Amino acid sequence: MSKNTLTRANLAEAVYQKVGLSRNESAAYVEEVLGEIADRLAGGESVKISSFGSLQVRQKSGRVGRNPKTGEEVPIEPRKVLVFRASHVLKDKINNGVREG
């Protein structure tokens, strides 16, 4: 795992440091929030987090793909994919307020 990866443990520690709950309570709250997000997505709902972005599940149709090594055609089954769309606030923060254009 990369040193720059944010984990559940990191989130729980941040809640512990900033809110002052116990470490166990902080971890439980992080789990509760992540579980609620996952449950809503699994139920077909979109999740919007103000100033952060939105998550939604999209249905992709089946199609014929191609194995890049052999060129053989391979059927790709219909499936659901998770899509994240960052808010403008998050995009601006990532780009330090610098816009391309």
Z-matrix of the N, CA and C atoms (Angstrom, degrees):
N
C 1 1.457
C 2 1.519 1 108.47
N 3 1.297 2 115.22 1 137.95
C 4 1.457 3 120.83 2 -179.49
C 5 1.524 4 111.15 3 -67.82
N 6 1.289 5 115.31 4 148.42
C 7 1.459 6 121.78 5 177.35
C 8 1.529 7 110.71 6 -63.60
N 9 1.322 8 117.01 7 -24.50
C 10 1.456 9 122.16 8 -177.01
C 11 1.518 10 113.45 9 -95.65
N 12 1.321 11 117.88 10 17.04
C 13 1.450 12 121.47 11 -179.76
C 14 1.529 13 110.15 12 -92.61
N 15 1.322 14 116.42 13 128.77
C 16 1.457 15 121.88 14 176.29
C 17 1.521 16 108.49 15 -83.79
N 18 1.318 17 117.40 16 125.73
C 19 1.457 18 122.23 17 -177.79
C 20 1.525 19 110.89 18 -113.30
N 21 1.319 20 115.49 19 171.53
C 22 1.468 21 120.13 20 175.04
C 23 1.523 22 110.20 21 -58.96
N 24 1.330 23 116.08 22 -40.17
C 25 1.465 24 120.45 23 179.60
C 26 1.532 25 110.34 24 -62.61
N 27 1.342 26 117.45 25 -39.76
C 28 1.468 27 120.96 26 177.28
C 29 1.528 28 110.68 27 -63.22
N 30 1.321 29 116.24 28 -43.15
C 31 1.465 30 120.26 29 178.68
C 32 1.525 31 110.99 30 -62.68
N 33 1.326 32 116.18 31 -44.91
C 34 1.459 33 120.39 32 179.51
C 35 1.529 34 110.60 33 -62.46
N 36 1.311 35 117.28 34 -40.03
C 37 1.469 36 121.33 35 178.46
C 38 1.525 37 110.63 36 -64.92
N 39 1.330 38 117.19 37 -39.76
C 40 1.467 39 120.67 38 178.13
C 41 1.528 40 110.77 39 -63.59
N 42 1.331 41 117.15 40 -41.99
C 43 1.465 42 120.67 41 177.30
C 44 1.529 43 109.14 42 -63.24
N 45 1.310 44 116.68 43 -44.08
C 46 1.472 45 121.81 44 178.72
C 47 1.534 46 110.50 45 -58.00
N 48 1.337 47 116.71 46 -47.31
C 49 1.468 48 121.42 47 -176.96
C 50 1.528 49 112.21 48 -67.78
N 51 1.329 50 117.18 49 -40.33
C 52 1.464 51 120.80 50 -172.16
C 53 1.521 52 114.47 51 -90.90
N 54 1.327 53 116.96 52 -30.69
C 55 1.460 54 119.71 53 -174.71
C 56 1.523 55 111.42 54 -100.05
N 57 1.322 56 115.95 55 -30.78
C 58 1.457 57 119.06 56 177.30
C 59 1.518 58 114.51 57 91.29
N 60 1.319 59 117.70 58 10.86
C 61 1.459 60 120.22 59 173.83
C 62 1.528 61 108.42 60 -74.42
N 63 1.310 62 116.64 61 168.85
C 64 1.460 63 119.20 62 175.40
C 65 1.528 64 108.63 63 -68.08
N 66 1.318 65 116.32 64 163.18
C 67 1.473 66 119.37 65 178.95
C 68 1.523 67 110.68 66 -62.23
N 69 1.331 68 117.18 67 -39.70
C 70 1.473 69 120.30 68 179.19
C 71 1.522 70 111.42 69 -65.50
N 72 1.328 71 117.08 70 -42.53
C 73 1.460 72 120.56 71 178.43
C 74 1.535 73 110.64 72 -64.94
N 75 1.319 74 116.09 73 -41.77
C 76 1.466 75 120.61 74 178.87
C 77 1.519 76 110.56 75 -60.62
N 78 1.329 77 117.26 76 -46.11
C 79 1.464 78 121.54 77 179.18
C 80 1.527 79 110.51 78 -62.67
N 81 1.329 80 116.88 79 -39.45
C 82 1.467 81 121.17 80 179.55
C 83 1.528 82 110.72 81 -64.60
N 84 1.334 83 117.70 82 -40.79
C 85 1.462 84 120.49 83 178.64
C 86 1.527 85 111.60 84 -66.17
N 87 1.313 86 117.27 85 -41.54
C 88 1.459 87 120.47 86 177.74
C 89 1.529 88 109.35 87 -61.26
N 90 1.316 89 117.21 88 -45.92
C 91 1.470 90 121.26 89 178.50
C 92 1.520 91 111.12 90 -60.14
N 93 1.321 92 116.67 91 -40.88
C 94 1.466 93 121.59 92 -179.28
C 95 1.529 94 110.82 93 -63.50
N 96 1.321 95 117.04 94 -45.33
C 97 1.468 96 121.15 95 -179.67
C 98 1.527 97 110.13 96 -64.77
N 99 1.333 98 117.26 97 -48.43
C 100 1.464 99 120.00 98 -179.78
C 101 1.525 100 111.52 99 -63.78
N 102 1.319 101 116.70 100 -37.92
C 103 1.462 102 121.06 101 177.73
C 104 1.519 103 111.73 102 -64.58
N 105 1.324 104 116.46 103 -40.95
C 106 1.474 105 120.60 104 178.73
C 107 1.530 106 110.50 105 -64.17
N 108 1.318 107 116.88 106 -42.54
C 109 1.461 108 120.60 107 177.77
C 110 1.529 109 110.34 108 -61.09
N 111 1.333 110 116.35 109 -48.06
C 112 1.467 111 120.88 110 -179.14
C 113 1.528 112 111.49 111 -62.42
N 114 1.334 113 117.08 112 -42.29
C 115 1.467 114 121.12 113 179.98
C 116 1.523 115 111.15 114 -63.27
N 117 1.332 116 117.06 115 -42.26
C 118 1.465 117 120.70 116 -179.82
C 119 1.525 118 110.52 117 -65.03
N 120 1.331 119 117.23 118 -42.80
C 121 1.457 120 120.67 119 178.68
C 122 1.521 121 110.94 120 -64.47
N 123 1.329 122 116.71 121 -43.53
C 124 1.462 123 121.29 122 179.04
C 125 1.523 124 111.09 123 -62.94
N 126 1.338 125 116.82 124 -29.13
C 127 1.459 126 121.80 125 178.56
C 128 1.524 127 113.25 126 -83.39
N 129 1.316 128 117.45 127 2.69
C 130 1.456 129 120.84 128 176.81
C 131 1.517 130 115.21 129 91.10
N 132 1.336 131 117.24 130 5.60
C 133 1.461 132 120.21 131 179.29
C 134 1.525 133 110.73 132 -88.81
N 135 1.323 134 115.84 133 156.03
C 136 1.460 135 121.83 134 170.84
C 137 1.520 136 107.98 135 -87.97
N 138 1.321 137 116.41 136 153.12
C 139 1.462 138 121.53 137 177.56
C 140 1.523 139 107.22 138 -121.99
N 141 1.334 140 116.17 139 122.61
C 142 1.462 141 121.35 140 178.34
C 143 1.519 142 108.47 141 -117.27
N 144 1.322 143 115.41 142 126.08
C 145 1.458 144 121.65 143 177.72
C 146 1.518 145 106.68 144 -116.53
N 147 1.324 146 115.83 145 110.94
C 148 1.451 147 122.18 146 -175.64
C 149 1.526 148 111.55 147 -51.88
N 150 1.307 149 116.78 148 136.79
C 151 1.468 150 125.41 149 179.36
C 152 1.529 151 113.57 150 64.62
N 153 1.317 152 117.48 151 10.01
C 154 1.462 153 120.77 152 178.35
C 155 1.524 154 110.40 153 -123.08
N 156 1.338 155 116.65 154 -60.32
C 157 1.456 156 119.85 155 179.43
C 158 1.508 157 111.90 156 159.84
N 159 1.327 158 114.87 157 -172.00
C 160 1.460 159 119.91 158 -179.94
C 161 1.522 160 109.96 159 -130.49
N 162 1.313 161 114.17 160 148.51
C 163 1.459 162 122.86 161 177.83
C 164 1.513 163 107.64 162 -120.04
N 165 1.318 164 115.77 163 139.81
C 166 1.455 165 118.53 164 175.08
C 167 1.525 166 109.20 165 -152.36
N 168 1.322 167 114.58 166 153.15
C 169 1.458 168 121.24 167 177.93
C 170 1.517 169 107.47 168 -98.44
N 171 1.320 170 116.14 169 130.18
C 172 1.461 171 121.60 170 177.91
C 173 1.516 172 109.40 171 -118.73
N 174 1.311 173 115.27 172 146.16
C 175 1.463 174 121.83 173 177.19
C 176 1.520 175 108.46 174 -90.44
N 177 1.312 176 116.60 175 127.96
C 178 1.472 177 120.44 176 175.26
C 179 1.514 178 108.22 177 -107.07
N 180 1.307 179 115.77 178 139.47
C 181 1.459 180 121.65 179 -179.92
C 182 1.520 181 110.72 180 -75.17
N 183 1.317 182 114.96 181 158.55
C 184 1.454 183 120.07 182 173.06
C 185 1.525 184 109.77 183 -69.93
N 186 1.308 185 115.98 184 154.36
C 187 1.458 186 119.66 185 179.72
C 188 1.517 187 108.84 186 -158.69
N 189 1.304 188 115.54 187 173.29
C 190 1.454 189 120.50 188 176.25
C 191 1.522 190 107.66 189 -100.12
N 192 1.337 191 115.65 190 123.82
C 193 1.454 192 121.21 191 176.87
C 194 1.517 193 109.28 192 -106.68
N 195 1.313 194 115.28 193 -179.40
C 196 1.456 195 119.88 194 -178.61
C 197 1.527 196 109.15 195 -135.03
N 198 1.331 197 116.19 196 131.55
C 199 1.458 198 121.27 197 174.89
C 200 1.531 199 107.16 198 -68.44
N 201 1.348 200 118.38 199 119.37
C 202 1.461 201 119.47 200 -175.30
C 203 1.533 202 113.90 201 -65.87
N 204 1.321 203 117.65 202 -26.17
C 205 1.471 204 119.77 203 -179.49
C 206 1.520 205 112.24 204 -78.54
N 207 1.340 206 116.08 205 -43.54
C 208 1.470 207 119.46 206 -174.05
C 209 1.526 208 113.23 207 -102.93
N 210 1.324 209 117.28 208 -18.27
C 211 1.458 210 120.16 209 -176.36
C 212 1.518 211 112.50 210 79.97
N 213 1.331 212 117.19 211 -0.10
C 214 1.463 213 122.25 212 -178.75
C 215 1.529 214 110.27 213 -68.59
N 216 1.341 215 116.18 214 137.38
C 217 1.452 216 121.03 215 176.78
C 218 1.526 217 109.45 216 -74.81
N 219 1.329 218 115.82 217 137.33
C 220 1.460 219 121.99 218 -177.99
C 221 1.525 220 108.13 219 -133.49
N 222 1.335 221 118.00 220 130.08
C 223 1.464 222 118.82 221 177.61
C 224 1.540 223 110.33 222 -72.52
N 225 1.317 224 116.12 223 135.35
C 226 1.462 225 121.85 224 175.18
C 227 1.521 226 106.45 225 -109.34
N 228 1.318 227 115.81 226 119.65
C 229 1.467 228 121.91 227 -175.92
C 230 1.528 229 111.50 228 -69.06
N 231 1.334 230 117.19 229 153.14
C 232 1.467 231 119.64 230 172.35
C 233 1.531 232 108.75 231 -59.62
N 234 1.327 233 116.57 232 145.56
C 235 1.460 234 119.09 233 -177.62
C 236 1.517 235 109.82 234 -156.70
N 237 1.306 236 114.91 235 167.40
C 238 1.458 237 121.62 236 175.49
C 239 1.520 238 107.93 237 -102.15
N 240 1.326 239 115.52 238 141.87
C 241 1.461 240 121.02 239 177.88
C 242 1.523 241 109.28 240 -128.30
N 243 1.309 242 116.13 241 149.23
C 244 1.462 243 122.53 242 178.04
C 245 1.522 244 108.42 243 -93.65
N 246 1.331 245 115.55 244 130.04
C 247 1.457 246 121.42 245 -178.65
C 248 1.526 247 108.45 246 -119.42
N 249 1.326 248 116.42 247 130.45
C 250 1.465 249 122.04 248 175.61
C 251 1.504 250 108.72 249 -112.76
N 252 1.302 251 115.84 250 132.33
C 253 1.466 252 120.68 251 176.07
C 254 1.525 253 107.46 252 -123.50
N 255 1.308 254 115.88 253 115.62
C 256 1.463 255 121.57 254 -178.08
C 257 1.527 256 110.77 255 -70.94
N 258 1.342 257 115.48 256 145.11
C 259 1.462 258 120.03 257 176.12
C 260 1.527 259 109.25 258 -74.61
N 261 1.310 260 115.87 259 163.90
C 262 1.466 261 120.11 260 177.00
C 263 1.526 262 110.33 261 -63.35
N 264 1.327 263 117.23 262 -35.47
C 265 1.468 264 120.75 263 178.66
C 266 1.524 265 110.03 264 -61.04
N 267 1.320 266 117.38 265 -45.70
C 268 1.463 267 121.00 266 179.23
C 269 1.521 268 110.78 267 -66.62
N 270 1.328 269 117.04 268 -43.08
C 271 1.465 270 120.11 269 178.22
C 272 1.519 271 111.07 270 -59.18
N 273 1.331 272 116.43 271 -43.08
C 274 1.464 273 120.19 272 178.96
C 275 1.526 274 111.28 273 -64.39
N 276 1.318 275 116.41 274 -40.15
C 277 1.469 276 120.01 275 179.09
C 278 1.527 277 110.73 276 -64.03
N 279 1.321 278 116.79 277 -42.58
C 280 1.470 279 121.68 278 179.34
C 281 1.528 280 109.75 279 -63.32
N 282 1.317 281 116.84 280 -40.74
C 283 1.464 282 121.93 281 -177.62
C 284 1.530 283 113.20 282 -91.42
N 285 1.323 284 116.51 283 10.96
C 286 1.478 285 121.92 284 179.83
C 287 1.522 286 112.46 285 52.12
N 288 1.314 287 115.42 286 35.66
C 289 1.457 288 120.07 287 177.09
C 290 1.517 289 113.69 288 78.65
N 291 1.318 290 118.22 289 2.31
C 292 1.466 291 121.69 290 179.81
C 293 1.516 292 108.49 291 -92.77
N 294 1.306 293 116.40 292 123.06
C 295 1.465 294 121.35 293 178.50
C 296 1.515 295 109.20 294 -105.31
N 297 1.353 296 113.63 295 142.01
C 298 1.470 297 118.92 296 174.90
C 299 1.512 298 108.26 297 -82.26
N 300 1.326 299 116.00 298 155.62
C 301 1.450 300 116.40 299 174.94
C 302 1.430 301 115.08 300 152.13
